[in-house]
Amino acid sequence: MKTMILETLTHEIKPTVGCTEPVAVAYAAALAGELLEEELLGLRVLVNSNLYKNGMGVYVPGTTKKGLHWAAALGALVGDGKKALEVLENIPRDSEAMGLEFLNNYPVKVDFLEKKPEVYVEVKAWGAEHNSRILIQHSHENVVLKERNGKTLYVKEAENREEKSQAFLREDLNIKALMESINQFSKEELSFLIPVIEKNCSIGNKGTSEKLGMGVGYTLKKLMDKQTIGNDVLNEAKALTAGASDARMSGVPYTVYSCAGSGNQGLAASLPVIVMAKEAGLTEEGLLQGLALSFMVTIYVKNKIGRLSPLCGCGIAAGVGSAVAMGAFLEMSSMEIENGIQNIIGNLTGMICDGAKPGCALKLSTSVGTVMEMMLLAKEGTYISHNEGITGKSVQKSIENLGALSLEGMGNADDLILKIMVDQNQ
């Protein structure tokens, strides 16, 4: 199991600068622009509807602009395709002016396709003499096709979510076995997670010290300082996580470690765990084990509800992931932890995803606070009854019900959410 855990974590924990949906477009556009080897004269972008939804309302890193057309233009003009999801890291200061000039003079068309599964990004670029095409599928940096002038330069068989899933993703979630396996890891074996602590805390501290985006984290910290709300571990975790989202959604060009394709999921699965570990006085090894546990469970739940989901993965999948780590820190039994997960699923299931945006900080704050409360309730013997609502007789059944609700039951709801968002932004 140790090998599977390491393979899964290294595959799913990735550095990214900016929201992963517009950044995936910027990455594809950068590769398309590089293939031209001449001046860029236009771009056409096709994405799946969920990715379009998550790219509408979030700022492109290093700019004051929103939208996939901006992400595509800047990716092609100044992005570095070798950096993958850090494609817009350290872009020139005049990038926004360059982007505006390009968008005013050349076509950049963005459309969405309703029936494409998971992640889908297609970028076509053209110049005076050449054209290029890049296709990304199923994960945000999984390039499956490169074309130049209609000639295939690179092709990779697209992997679907089930085929690329690790064994444990296809089996029942065994909390006890997973905890026991991760507790055997040494600090050295999990040292690749150390940058997660540094980078994700850095952007969290940025968002609590400056009013960025909605300023949720900053305001919570201010309320704590004024003693309007308690200066405790729960509010500290809420403020740090919300502040990180505030900064990220407002375009602060800091690197964040994502989980299962989402930077906000990476923040929600790590920052509450880091705060809780500090409160519990854990060693660095104990913290790294907690992060590994949180990320593994987040990946598991996300795999069941869909990589881009009608349900808020940051609130629900990462919420469940961080809850398991918190339960371990509180020395809860595996049964108590499962009862806490049942509380979370019974409570937060209705949290929808209505696109990446500054307001995501509110959902992260709500999730962090609720998750911690649900685990403390379970530790005291207060938990939701089996087979109540969508909660099943086991955690596994509840997660399966979540997946059915997301993948089978919410297609029309997701389409309606996107329609509302598009109508409001015309």
Summary of the structure (lengths in Angstrom):
residues: 426
radius of gyration: 21.1
end to end distance: 50.1
largest distance: 69.9
contacts: 1646
relative contact order: 0.12
helix: 57%
strand: 12%
